[in-house]
Amino acid sequence: MGAIELSIFSSRIESLCDEMGAVLQRAAFSPNIKDRLDFSCAVFDTQGQLCAQAAHIPVHLGSMAYAMQDIVGLFDWQSGDMVAFNDPYLGGTHLPDVTLVCPVHVNEELIGFVANRAHHADIGSDTPGSMPLATHLEQEGIIISPIKIMRDGKTSCEFDEIMYALQNTIESTGDFNAQMSANQRGSKRLSSIVKEMGVQQYKAALVHLNAYGDRLMEQLLTTIPDGYYDFSDLMDGDGLGAENVQIKLNLALQDGMVVADFKGTANQVEGNINCPLSVVAAAVYYVFRCLLPVNTPACFGVYRRIEIKAPRGSLVNAIKPAAVAAGNVETSTRLVDVVMGALAKAVPQRMTAASHGSMNNVAMGARASSGSWNYYETIGGGMGAGAENAGLSAVQTHMTNTLNTPIESLEMHYPLRVSRYQIRRGSGGLGKQQGGEGLLREMVFLQAAQVTLLSERREHQPWGLNGGADAASGENLLNGKRVAAKVSLQVNAGDRLTIKTPGGGGYGV
C-alpha cells in the first residue's frame, strides 16, 4: 500500500471515531459527557489491538489499547451484541468509566470492534458523584464485569439490572443509550469502509498501518540516547493516613526497545489512589506518543516496542479489591510526571517541567426525597514550561482532555452558583520560560450537599526543569478555611467551596 493510500485509510478510520464522539456528545444527557466531553472512542481489530482513536482522553484510550485484547476472547460475538464493563481489574480504569464494546461483522465475518468509554457521575456509590474516599472497590459503585447488555440489537435483562442499581435512572439511561448509539454509528461506518475496500484489503491495510506506526516509534527511539534513566516523585497521600507515597521508575532504552519498570514504587495503600496496570500503560504510552510526529496513526503498532513492568501489589499494579477511583485520575497524572522526569535526563530540551499534576476532582450531590443529584468535574491548572515555550495557563493537561463545565450549564442543572472563576496569578514557576498559571474556582451551595475532593500537589509542588522554579501548590478551602487534599464534607446552603489549583513548573534560568 502506497504512502498516500495509507494516509487516506488512516484518516478514514480516525474520522469514524470522531463521528462516534459527535453522536455520543449530542445524545448524552449529563453535563459531564455532553459539556465536559468526558468520553473516548476507538476502533480495534479482531484480536483487540488498537486500530484508530479520536483525540479524546489519554487515560481512557491508552488503557483500552492495553486491555482490550483480554476482553475480546471472552465472548462468542454475534451481530447486534453490545458488551459493557467497568471492572478495573478486567479491562477498566475506575468504576465511573464504563466501556461499551460492539462487534462489527461484514457478510457474517467478524472484522473488528468499535468501543467507547464514558465517565458516569452516578455509578451506584453511596457517595454522590461516585468518587468516594473508599477503601474497597465495592464501596465505589456497582462493578460491571464484562457482560452483554444488548443481544440481537435489543437491550438485555442485564442492562435493566444496571439501570435499577443507579440513583438517577433517567440521566443514566440517556447516557448509556448515547454510548450504544455511538457504537452503532461506528459499526455502520466501519462496515461501510470494509465493504468498499474488501475484507482482505482492509486487513492488509491494518498490517501496513501497524508496521508504519512501528517504524515511526523505531525512528523516535534512535533520537534518544540508549541508557538507563530513573526518576521518582511523591503523591501527597491517600486521604486515609498514608503520606508521601513514592512512585519510582527505572526507564531502560536499549536496541530500539523501551522497558518501563516501576520496581521500588510503594505498596498499594488503603485509600483509593491505587491503580491497575492498564492505567500505568496509558501514562507511559501517552508520553512517548507526545514525542512522535503529529500525523502518527493511533494504532497498536506504535506501542509494540514498549514493555511495562510493575510489582504486583504495588500502588501501580494493585490487587483486587483495592480501591482505585483516584488512581485513574490522580496517580495517572503523577505517572506522567515520573516518565517525563526520567526522559528529561536523556533529552532535556524535548521535555517540559511538571504541569499542575492533579485533575482537581470535585464530586458532589445529594440524596433527597425531592430528588437526588450527582455532579462531577475536573478543574484545570498550569502547564509546565519547555525549552521554547512558556506553559499554558488554566488548562487541562496530560491524562485528561476534558473541558470545564460551562457556568451556565452547571447553574442550570444543579443547586450551585459559581461566584468566582479566574486565573490564579503568581502560581506558575519562574524561569527563562515561565510555567502556566493555575485556576481559582469558587462555588456557593444553594442546598445542603455532600462533597468529595480528590486532589494532589497540595503538599509537593510541581517541579521546574533545567533550573526553572517550582510552581505553587494547590489549596482547597471551605468558607475560607483550608481543608485536606482528599476529603469528604457535608455542606449547607450558603457554604462556599474554593479550589485553587497548582501552576506549572518553570524551565531554565
Secondary structure, 3 states (H helix, E strand, C coil): CCHHHHHHHHHHHHHHHHHHHHHHHHHCCCHHHHCCCCEEEEEECCCCCEEEECCCCHHHHHHHHHHHHHHHCCCCCCCCCEEEECCHHHCCCCCCEEEEEEEEEECCEEEEEEEEEEECCCCCCCCCCCCCCCCEHHHHCCCCCCEEEEECCEECHHHHHHHHCCCCHHHHHHHHHHHHHHHHHHHHHHHHHHHHHCHHHHHHHHHHHHHHHHHHHHHHHHCCCCEEEEEEEEEEECCCCCEEEEEEEEEEEECCEEEEECCCCCECCCCCCCCCHHHHHHHHHHHHHHHCCCCCCCCHHHHCCEEEECCCCECCECCCCECCCCHHHHHHHHHHHHHHHHHHCCCHHHCCCCCCCCCCEEEEEECCCCCCEEEEECCCECCCCCCCCCCCCCECCCCCCCCCCCHHHHHHHCCEEEEEEEEECCCCCCCCECCCCEEEEEEEECCCEEEEEECCCCCCCCCCECCCCCCCCCEEEECCEEECCEEEEEECCCCEEEEECCCCCCECC
